Amino acid sequence: MCARAHRVKPPFQQDQIFLADVQRALDANGRALWWLGQSGFLVVEHGQGLLFDPYLSDSLTRKYALTDKPHTRITGRVIDPAALGKLGVINVITSSHNHTDHLDAETLTPLLAGNARRGWSFHLQIAILFSIAWPGGGLPPDRAGRRRLSQGWGSRNSRRRLCHPTVERDALDRCCFLGYIVRWNELTFYHSGDTLWHEGLVPSLKRFKIDIAFLPINGDRPERRVAGNLDGPQAAQLAKAIGARWVVPCHFDLFEFNTASPDDFISECERIGQPYRVLRNGEGWKI
């Protein structure tokens, strides 16, 4: 008797339907964002694009297929990265840290190739303030580590903190896990990357008057044998504590072994009066 094949559900929008939705926002010269799955978000405004931590391949599923930690997909891929690149609107791509679901060669290589005609003109007036890994103690402030994304973005330095859950540094003593605050015209976005809550997080973020926070909700379960994150109630509480106007959950509904229901997140947001927006893979939001 043959084993039943695993069923992967389609995303809310996919391929040409997804691209058409993005194109409508571009044609209207408006502002919108889409969840691409996991921690990936596309934000467009007035014909320019910012792409947070995209993972648009099956590289992890193949890598772990014959191991005891299979990365079995729940939801299908939203868009071929080469096709997304050919829209020619993406000016900046972020990667918060060197884990494949945030920094994926099989996503970035075709995305960059498809976007080549754009010329990568980094000229948006956005301030990007880099976050760093910091577990709540033991890291002197003068070693916080600050980096610029692109001079052409008018980016400036700051010391933000996140926890993944331990501090790791590269050979040049730079922190390996980052998050971002992005100021784009009158809106401020916060993309946490992967993070847990620690005592330095709220005071380091609150003063930025964040409009939209993208926060993980898959939680911290040691039996998964992967670095943990905020769970749903914690994400809601963090958004409330930093004064975010809206919070959008992420890092769920992609891999079977490392996901969570957004129900607890929704319940906590409603209990504490935190505005939220839950998107499905490929779903957009005019902002």
N, C-alpha and C positions, 0 to 999 in steps of 0.2 A: 504494500500500500504506500503510495507516494505521500510525502509530507505536504501539507497545504502551504502554498507560497504566501510569504508575508505580503500583506496589502498595504501599500503606501497611498495615503489620501492625497488628492490634488490640493494645491494651495488655493487661496481665495481667488487670485488672478495669476495667470501664468503666460509666459512667452509673449505672443503677439498681443493678447488682450492686456497684459500688464504694460507692455511698451506703449500701446495706444493710450492707456490711462495716463502714463507719464507725459506722453506727447501732448495730450489735451491740456495739461497743466502748463506745459511750456508754451503752447500756442496762446494761452490766455495770459501769458506773462505773469503768472501768479506764483504763490508759494504753497508747497505741499511736501509731505513726507510719506514714505512707504516703508513698511517692515519687510525685509528680505529674508527673514528667518534667522534663528540663533541671535546674534547680537548685531546683525547687519541692518543699517538704515540708509536710505537714500533721501536726501533733502534737496529740493530745488527751489530757486527763487530767481525770477527775472532772467531765465535762460542759463543760469549757472548751477552747478551741482556739487554737493559734498556727499561723500560715501563713507559711512562709519563701518569699520570692521566687517567687510563682506566675506561670507563663505557661500560660494555658489558652485560647488562641485560635489563629487562623491568620493573624494580622496580619503577621508577618514573611514568611510564604510569599507572601501577596498583594503585599506591598511590593516584594519582590525577584524577582517572577515573570518579568519581562521584562528582567532585568539579567544580567551575567556572573557574578553570585554568588547563584544561586537558593538559597533556603532550603527545599529539598525535604524534606518530612517522611518519616521512616522509620517512626515509630510514631504511631498515632492519638491524639487528645485523650482524656484520662482522664475528664473531667467538665465539663459546662457550668458555668461559674463562677456563674451565677445559681442553679442548682440546689444547688451547694455552699453558697452564701450562705444559702439557705432552711433549711438545717439549724439555723441560728441559734446556732451554738456558737463561731464565730470571734471572738475578742476583739482580736487584734492581727495585723496583716499587716506583714511587713518588705519592704523593697526595698534591696538592698545597693548598687545604683548605677543610674544612668539609662541602661541599655541595655534594649531592649524585651523581651528574654527574661527580664529581672528586674523591670522596671517597665513594665507593659503596660496601657494604658487600656482595651483591649477585654477584659481580664481583670478589672481592678479596678472598672470602672464597674458591670457587672452583679453582681459579687460584693458590692459595697457596697449596691447597691439591694436585692438579695435578702436581705441580712442586716439590713435596716433595722429590722425588728421587734425585733431584739436590743437596739437602743439603744446599741451600742458601749460597754458598761460596762467600762472598763479597770480591773479590780480584782484581777487575778491577782497573787499575791505572787511576782514574778519579777524578778530583777536582770538587766538587759540592759546589756552593756558594749560600747561601740561600737569597732570596729576602724577603722583609717584606712589610706589608701594611703601607702606609704613604701618607696622603692626600695633601702634599705640605706645611705643617706647623704644629706647635704645638707639635712636637715629638722631644725631645732633642736627639742629636746624641748618647749620652751615654746610652740611653734606647732603642736603635734600636733593640736589641734582636737578638742573633745569635745562630744557632743550627747546630750540625753535623748530617749527615745522617748515616754514618757508618765509624768507624775508619779504617776498612779494605779497604776502597776506597781511602785512602789518601786524604780525604776531608779536606778542610780548611775553615775557617770562613771568612765572608765578610758581608758588610751591603748594601744590595740592597733594592730598594724601589718599591712598587706597590700600587695601590689604588683600593678598591673594593666596594664602593667608600669611606668608612669610616674605621677608625682604630677600630679593635675589638681585645681584648686580653682575654686570658684564665685566670684561677685562679692563675697561676704562672707568670702572667704578660708577657706572650709570645704572639707575634703577631699571629693571626689566619690565615692570608692570605699570601701565599708565592709564589715566582716564583723561577726559577732555572737557573743558568748558569752552564753548564756541559762541562768540558774540557776532551775530550776523545782522547788520542794520539794527533794528529795534528789538530783536529777539535774542535770548540767551539760552543755549542748549547745554545740557550736561549729559555726557555719555561716560558711564562709570567704568567701561571695560568690565572685567570680572572683579567683584569686590565683596568683602565681608564688612560688617559694621565695626568701627573702632572709635575711640574717644576723640580722635582728631578730625574725624570726617565732617561732622556737622559744622563746627566753627570755621573750618577751612572753606566750606561751600556757601554758607548762609549769606555772606555779604555780597554775593554775586547776583542775587535776585533772579534766580533761574526760572525761565518760563516753562521749559519742557525738559524733564529728566527721563533718560532711558536707563532703566535699572533691571538687573537680572532677578528672577524669582525662583530659580530651580533648587535653591537651598543647599545645605551643606550636610551630606550624608556620607560618612566615611566608607560605607560598604561599596560605594560606587568607585572608589579608588581614583578619584579625580579631585582637583582643587574645588572647594565649595564656594558658594555664593550666598547672597541674601535669599531668604525665602519670601513668599508673597507678603505676609504681614510686615516683615522687616522692611521690605521695599516701600510699602505704603507709609510706614512710620518714618522712614528716612526722608521721603519726599515731603511729608508734612513738617518734619523738623527743620529742613533747609528752606522751607517756604516756597517750594516749587508750585507754579500755577497749575501745571499738569504733570502727570507721571504716566509713562508708557512702559509696560513690562516687556521683558525679552528673555532670551536664553531658556526657552521651553518649546515644546511641540516640534522638535526636530529629531532628536535621538531618543529611542525607546528607553534606554537605561538611565538617561540624565535629563528628566523633564519634570514638570509639575503642572497641576491644574491651576488656572488663574482664579479659581473660585475664592480661595482664602484671601488672595490679594484684593479682589473686588469687595469682599465682605469687610475687610479692614479699612479700605479706602472709604467705604460708605459709613462705617462706624465712626471714623474720626473726621469725616468731612473733607477728605482729600480728593480733588478732581482728578479723574483718570481717563485714559482711553486705552482699551484693549483692542489690538489689531490682530488680524489673522495673517498668515504668511502671504505676502503679495498685496495686502490691503493698503490703501492710501488714506490720507487725511489732509484735507485742505486746511491750512492754518493761517 
